[in-house]
Amino acid sequence: MQYLPLDHPTTTSLELFSEPGVEPKRLGFDALNNWIRRYASKLHDSGLQRGDRVGLYLSNSAELIVALFGNHLLGLITVPINPKTPAEEFRYVAEKSDLSALISAADSPVPLKLALRPQELGELPQADDEIPENKDPDVPALLCFTSGTTARPKGVILTHTNLRSNLRDLIEVWRWSHQDRLLLALPLFHVHGLVLGLHGWALTGCSLVLTSKFDPVQVLDLLSRRRCTLFMGVPTMYHRLLASPKCKSENFTSLRLAISGSAPMSVELHERCEKTIGQPVLERYGLTETIMNTSNPFEKRKPGSVGLPLPSVNIRLLDERLVELKQPNQIGEVCVQGPNVFSGYWKDTEATRQAFCEGWFRTGDVGYRDEEGFYHLLGRLSLDMIKSGGYRIGAREIEEVLLRHPAVQEAAVVGLPDVDLGEKVVAFVVADEGTTEAELQTYCEEFLASFKRPRAFSFLDSLPRNAMGKITKSELKQLVL
């Protein structure tokens, strides 16, 4: 499938910034298109055929972009792998996906038809004119593995149709055009950066300013110096931008849209961002299995909400008996249906069967729909809904209260086994030196009902997070179990 746009080839460009102060690598449409075709020709000549899996074990780079769209051109399935993945998990992903080829600076633990070092992609011969281009939109494009926070990672199959239908919705809702300049500092092994950022850039034909990693000072500089209009990040990124001594409102004067996702943003951080950036951050909600499900409208961004269903997406809430909840403010499991929903887990028919209920994908996320139709997430079904003394308690509500305390920098709430209550509410916090449990208990008494208040506090130097900044609550539970 052709992703580089044909409507606006003169505006499609890439600027790759590695270390601060180093001259960026700049590529226009013609140079990118030629490089992609040379790469595709190399893989075709090596015997790879449509449907073969190609692993990208790379950091953010022009080589990753060329390999991704070259794979699309041939109908190969790209398997993005975090370049910091431990050897054991790398072997698991490679064997589970049955890789045929790998683009990586590291050696593969499994036999392959082809292995290429990133530097070799700059020395490719001229492309063969007879490259068999894929024209089928329903073939798999990506095989993305879940983060594996509660079980072994599962391979999610996303087709070209999944990607394109979802991106068309987002381009409409976010008013994204070829006139935008996107600053992308997200890792490209994850759906957030890979699909929303990279494929969105390619389909709109806008300009892309890509960094090799997230560096707050560099991002602030590029936002203002390159006059970027669009930025995508996770809450941790926004927190670190605001905490930088280089941060000032002038950095954001050209920005027309700041987007956040992959983890919930606290109302307190929302307020701080709006004050500095000059506009409310737009939150959206998605999963590896569904890409994006909801987004706050461009015109109205509600702090604490992930917004409305995208135009092509249907959402409903189910209770514990799998009965649909139709009234506002009823809490249930979020279920999704639409062309964005994945076709199934790779080589795992049982997991695929369990993930669906009458054709609706069960996200495992718990939330509610308010009177205006906006969705609010309360957490994961297993880790963020605490059953204590007969009550169902959402961890997110307690975390929001704790984060409003001036001494609390980070907070995560979990339920731990309790003989009397079934589960007790426990809070893990990163706080200023000298902050006491008694002080936080007193603070919670002002804002939370007695059954929602933490029964215990644990003070940590930092909270464990995965590569996309999500707090890994399973690790927190292990600290005390």
N, C-alpha and C positions, 0 to 999 in steps of 0.2 A: 504494500500500500504506500502511495506517495504521501508523505506528511509535509515536506517542505512546500510552502504555498506557491502556487503558480499565479495567483492574482496580484501579489505584491512582492515580486522577487527583488525589486530594487531597494525595499526597506528591510528585508530580512538580513540581519547581521548578528554576529557573535563577537563579544569582547570577553576574553577570559583573563581574569586577574588572579595571579598566583600570590606571591608574597607582596605585602605593601611596599611601594616604591619601585617595583619591578615593572617594566613596560609590558602592557597586556598583549596577548595574541589576538589579532583581529582577523576575522574571516567574513566575507560577503557571501551572497547566495550562490554565485557561480563557483567559487572555490569550495564551498561546502558540498554542493551537489556533485562536483567532480570527484572529490575525495570519497564521498559515500559510494559512488558507482565503482570506483577503483577497489574499494574494500569489498563490496558485494561480488565483484568479479573474482577477486582472490578466493573468497569462500566458496563460490560456485565451482571454480576450477579445482578446489580441494576435495570436491565430492559431496559437499553438504547439500541437502535437499530440504524442500519445504517441510516444516514440522520438526526438524532437528533442533535441539536445544543448544544455545550458545550462552555461556556464562560470562558476565561482565563483572570482574573482580577488581574494580577500578575506583579511584577517587574522582571527584569532579574534574573533568578534562574535556578537551576537544575530541580526544580519541574515544571517549565514552559516547559522545554524541554521534560521531561518525559510525561507530559500531552499532549503536541502537537503530539508527535509521537505515543503515545498510542491511541489518537483519530484517527490518520491516519490508524492505524492498524485495527480498528473496522469499518472504514468508517463513523465515526462521523464528523460533521462539526465544526471546531474550529472557535470561534468568539473572536479574540483578542481585549481586551479593555484596553485603557490607564489607569493605576492604579491611575492617578491623575484626571480622568474624573469627573466633577461635578456630584452631585447626580441626577440632572434633566436629564442630557444627558445620564447618566448610565441607568436610568429608560427607556428612549426612546430606547436605543440600545437593552436592555433586552426584552422589549415588542415587538419591531419591528422584532427582530430575533426569537421571541418565544423560548427563552432558555429552554432547558430541564435540564441542569445541569450547575453548576458554581464552578470553582476552585478559591477561593478567601478568603482573611482574613476578608472581609466585608460581611455583610448580603445582600441578594438579595431582591430587592423591588417587585419581582414577584414570583408567586408559581413555584416550581421546583420539578422535580423527585429526584434530588440529589444535595447536596451541600457539598463540601469538603474543609476543611481548608488546606493550604499548608503543615503544619506540619503533617497532617494525611497521606500524601503520603509517608512518611518515615516509616509508620507502617502497610504497606499493607501485607495481607496474601500471601501465595504461589500462583502462577498463575495456573489457570485451563488449562489443556492441550487441552481443546476443544474450545478455543477462535475462533469464526468465523471470520477469517481474510478477509478483503476486497481485492478483486483482480481486481476490475473494475477501470480503470484509468480515466474514464469520470465522476465519481461521484464527487460532490463538496468536496473540502478539506478545504477551508477557506471561511468565510464570513467576509470580512473586510469593515469597515465603513469609508467613506471618511472623510476628516477633517472638512467638513461643513463650509468652509470659506465664501461661497456665498449663501448657502441654508442649510436646514436640512441635516444631514449626510445621505448618501445613502449606502445601503448594496451591496457590490460587491462580486459576487460569482466567486471564482476561483477553477477550477478543478485540479486534480492531473496531467492531461495532460498539462494544462496551465503552471503549475510549472515546470514539468520535461522538457518540450520542451524548455522553456526559459532558464533554468539552463544549459542545454546541450550547448546552444549557448554561454553562458557566460563562461563556463568552457573552451570551445575551444578558444574564443577570448582572455581571460585573462591567458591562459596557466596554469590553476589551476589544481593541482594534489594532490595526497595523501601525497606528500613530503612537502607541504606547512604547515605553522603554522599561522593561522588567528587570529589576535587580533580584537575582536568584542566588541565595547563599545557603539553601537547603541541600542536604546530601542527595545525590541522584540515584542512590540504591533504593530509595523509599518512594512509595506511590505519590506522596505529597510533592516532592521535587521533580520526580521523574515524569509523572503523568500531568499534573496540573501545570507545573512550571515549564518543563521542556516541551511536551506535546502541545501545550497551549501556545507557547511561543511559535512553534513550527506551523501551527494551523492559522494563527492570526497574521503571521508575517511581521510581528513587531520586532524591535531591537532587544537583544538579550545582553545584559551585563552579568556575567557568571563569575563567582569567586570559587577558589579551590576549597575553601572552608569558611566557616563563620568566624569572623573577627570583628567585634563591635566597632572598633576605631576605623577599620577599613570600610565597613558597611556605611557608617555615618559619613565618611568622606565621599564615597561613591554616590550615595544618595544625592548629595548636593552638587558635587563636581560633575557628574554625568547626567544631572537633571532627570533622575529616574521618576517615573510616574506611577509605578506599580511595585509593591513589595509583598512577598509572602514569607511568613515566619511561623514559629511556634511560640507559645507564651514565654518560654525561657529566653528566647532571642530578644523579645521585646523588653523583658526585665533587664537583660544585660545591656541593651542599648541605652535604656533610661539611666542605668547605674554608671555608665561611662562618663568620666569627667569631660569628655569631648562632646557630649550630647547637648544640643541646644535646638530651639525651635527652628532656627534658620536651616538646619539640615534637611527639613522636611517640606520646604516651601513648594517644590515641584511635584510632590507626591499627591496623586488624586485618590489613591486607594491603598490602604494597608489591610492585609488579610491575615487571619490567624486560624490555626487548626492543629489537628493531631493530638491535642490535649486541651482541657478546659482552661479558659482564661478567667481569673477571678474578677469580680466586679471592681475591686480595689485597683487592680492593674489596668482594667479598662479605663477607669477614671484618670489615672496617672497618664496613660497613653494619650487620651483625648486632650488633656491639658497641654502636653508637650508637642504632640504631632499636629494638633489643630483640627482633628476630626476623629470620630469614634472608629476604632478598629472593627472591621467586618469579620465576624466569626462564621464558620461553616462547619459541617459535620460529615465525615465520611469514614469508610473502612477500606481495608485492602480488597475485600470481597465485593464492594459496591462502588468504589471510587468515591464520588460525592453524592450525598443524599439531600442535604439541605444547605441553604445559605441565607443569611440576613439579606434583605433587599438592599440595593445600592442606596435607595432613598431613605430607608429607615433601618437603623442598626440598634438592636435592643441588647444592652449589656446583660450577660447571664443567659442569653438565648442563642441557640444555633440556627435560628431562623425558620424559614418556610421550606416545604418540599420544592425541589427543582421542578421545572415545567414538565419533564418527562418521568418524574419519579412519584410513586404512590407510597404512602406510609400509613400504617395503622398500629395501634397499641393493643397488646394482648395481656390479659391477666394470667394468673398461675394456672388456670384451667384452660388456657388458650382461647378464651372468649374475648371478642373485641370490645374495647372500651371506647365509647363514642362521646362521652360527656367531657367538657373541659376540666382540666386539673386532676383527672384520674391517672394514677401512676401505673404504668405497665411496661412490658418489653417492647422495644421498637422493632417493627418488622417492615421490610422494604420489598417493593416490586417495581420493576422497570427495566429498560434496555441497558442500564448501567450495571445490573446485577450479574455477577460472575456465572460461568457455566458449570462450575464444580471444582472440587479439590482434586488435585493431581493424584491419580492412582489410589483413591480413597473413596469408594462408593458409599461406605457406611457413614463416614463423616459428612459426605454430601447429603445423604438422606436425612440425617439428624439435623442438618442446618436449615431445612426447609419445612414449612407447615402449610400445606395446601397451596404450594406455589409461591409462598412468601418467605423471604430469607429472614431468619431469626438472628438479629444482630448480637443478642446478649447484653445490649445496653438498655438501661432503665431510664424512663423519663416521663414527661407529661406534655400535653398541648394546652396552651392557655386560651383565654377567651378570644384572642385575635388570631389564633391558629399558629402561633409561634411555638416551636418545640424547645423544651428545656431538658437537659440530660442530668441525671442524678448519679450516674456511675455504672459500673458493670454489675450484671445480675449476680455474679458469684462473689465479687470482692468489695463492692461498694454499697450493697444493700445489706444492712445489719438487722438481724431479727433478735430483739432484746426484750425480754419480759412480755412477749406477745405483740410488741410494736415493730413495724417496719420503718427503719430509720435510714435516710439517705446520707451517706458520708459527705457528699458535696456541700450540703447545707451547713454542717458543722465546720468544715474546712473554710468556707467563706467567712464565717464568724471569726475564727481564729486569725485569718489573714488580715482582718481589719484592726487587730491589736497592733499598736505601733512598734512593739518589740519583736513581733513574729515575722520572720522572713519567708519561711516555707512551712506548710502543714499538710499532713496526710492522716486520714482517719480510717481505721479498720475495725472489724469485729473479731474478738478473740474468744475462745471457748470459756464458758462460765457455768459452773454447776447450778447456780440459782437462776440466772437470767437466760441461759442458753448461749447468748453471746453478750459480751460487754464492750462498750465503746472505748477504744484506746486511741489517743492522739500522739503522733510523732511530729515533733516540731524542731525547726531550726530557728533559734531566737537569740536576741542580744544577751551578752554575758550578764549574769545576775538575775535574769528572769526566773521566777519560781513557779512551781506547780500551783501553789496556793493563789498566786496572782492571776494565773490563767483560769483557774476554777472560779474565782470570784467574777472574772470578766464574763465567762460563759453563763453564769447565773443570770446576768442581765439580759441576755439575748436568746437563750435556749430553754425549752421545757426541761424539767428535771430528768425525764427518761432519755433525752438526747445528749445530755452533758457527758463528756469523757469521764470515765471512772479512773483513768490513769493517764499520765503523760510520760513520754520518753523524749529526752532532749538529745539531738544528734548534731554533728557538725555539718552534715549534708544528707539529703534524701537520695536513695538509689533511683536512678533513671535509666531508661533504655536509650537507644541511639537517637530517637526522635523527641526526647525530653519528657516522655511519660514516666511518672513515678511508678516503680514496680512494687506494688503493694504485697505481692507474694514474698518478696525479699524481706520486707518489713515484718511480715508475720513470722518468718523464720528466725528473726532476731530474738523472739521471746518464746517461741514454741519449743 
